[in-house]
Amino acid sequence: MTADLVALRERIAAITARPTSSRTSIAPKLHGFPSPFGGGQRGVLPANCIEETTPYGPVVVRREWFPDDGDRGVEALATCLGLAPDDLRRPLFLDTETTGLSGGTGTVAFLVGLAWREADGLTLAQYFLRDFDEENALLWAVGECVREAGVIVSYNGRCFDWPLLQTRLVMRRATWPSPPHFDLLTMARRIFKPRLPDCALQTIEQAVLDLHRADDLPGSLIPSRYFAWLRDGDPHVLDPVFTHNRQDVLSMALLLARFEAVLRSSDDLHPLDRFGRARFLELRGFHDDAIRAYRQLWQLRPKGATAVLGGALGLRLARLLRRQGRWEEARLILEECWRTQSYPYPVAIELAKLLEHQARDPSAARRIVGDALRLLALAAVPNPQWRADLERRLQRLDRRLMGPASLSLLYAG
């Protein structure tokens, strides 16, 4: 057991062991929050923090304001995400720093960073848990911001930050409203994953927003900084934590605007990002827009294209065309992929389906599948799944072409 964990448990035990007489008078319940407990060693406030009053006692907060004269349009995002434009114009950017990265009922959010658009800028409020008996006040203050939000915007917050805060609310027998939640990580993965090693926020900052953090504190070290502050009260030990949280929140605001620009136009995007954008439009059901985007990439693809710009691109475009009944166009694309790609086996299956069902030429379909199986047998790295799919397709075509009786004689021999 680490010294930090021992210190944390001792502090929690000291709070819960305080006599009833040391508690503050019971405040009226608001929004389902229980009455707060007071007391505790307050220490020195972190730099630039102030106390603010809530119905549950004081809460510590650091406030800043940043000018924002960029484009605030949200029409393309609202259309693709199925959100009301008025809600998306009132985003609440949310990020937390916690006492642990694994979650669970014992994990506490000791810093909640929030930002919202106000006047001609962005207001940032970082609510800080100075002592564990001030959690009611912190949750109440955050809840008041949530009530004014049209949509919650986070980065991996749907899986971590928001469930963590909801767990703390349940433990306090309290509730918040639940506005729509837009997790930027999901969209980042759809659009940028084809060309990036990962979709961590700092990776996206560097590759998409051209932001480069200097001397940023790794997230794994943040809990120990908080425990050190609880133990020693050094006001400067938390400076890097506040800076890290602030950058996370502000990056979300920039990324939201960037996504709007990406959906409006793909002209300035890397080809792989354009492919990711088209794939996102396809998955959201905007098939006509996706076909136009795929076709532009198909027409502009360079010679010796990568697998993504060749096989995967042609396959997705052909599938959409085939669904719309434009199977002659789809056939031409699949046949070119079959001739030019190094690993054309998924294309062979798709082309065989088209030849069998739309072109009504099962013999041609069987030739494609047979050729693909022979080519796969010579591959340096065989793929069992491709082989199984091709063999099933071959057996299906044999049954159709030869009939059950002839097929049984063939396999018996």
Buried (B, 14 or more C-beta within 10 A) or exposed (E): EEEBEEBBEEBBEEBEEBEEEEBEEEBEEEBEBEBBBBBBEEBEBBEEBEBBEBBBBBBBBBEBEEEBEEEEBBEBBBEBBEBBEEBBBBBBBBBBBBBEEEEEEEBBBBBBBBBBBEEEBBBBBBBBBBBBBBBBBBBBBBBEBBEEBBBBBBBBBBEBBBEBBEBBBEEBEBEBEEBBBBBBBBBBBBBBBBBBEEBBBBBBBBBBBEBEBEEBBEBEEBBBBBBBBBBEEBBEBBBBBBBBBBBBBBBBBBBBBBBBBBBEEBEEBBBBBBBBBBBBBBEBEBBEBBBEBBBBBBEEBEEEBBEBBBBBBBBBBBBBBBEEEBBEBBBEBBBBBBEBBEBBBBBBBBBBBBBBEBBEEBEBBBBBBBBBBEBBEEEEEEBEEBBEBBEEBBEBBBEBEEEEEEBEEEEEE
